[in-house]
Every structure is written in C-alpha cells, then in structure tokens.
Amino acid sequence: MFWEREPGGSPLVIHQILRGFSGDEVVNGDWTLQVIDHVAGGTGRVVRWNLELTSRYD
C-alpha cells in the first residue's frame, strides 16, 4: 500500500485483510515491515504495528 500525505495531520490507521496467497502457501518465517518517508521536511514514527496470519498450514 502507498499513501502520499503532507506533513502533519492525523495519524494514518490501516486495517485491511490481505488475500494474496494463492493456494494458501506456507506463510511461516521472517516478515519485514518497511517504512519509507517520501515527504521532505516532515517527520513521523511507527507507534505500533502487528501482523496476524491465519493459514491451513499452522
């Protein structure tokens, strides 16, 4: 997902169900959260995040 926002404003909260694993592939293993700030002059922070996976292989 990509959001382009100006500095300031309210926190961005994303709640979305991901349905991108065809055939319910194995999802166990290492996952990476990547945060990139493309807006010059602004600052931000990740306060909290989580990833919850449900799979037939678990």
Secondary structure, DSSP 8 states (H G I E B T S, - for coil): ------SSSS-----------TT-----S---------STT--------------TT-
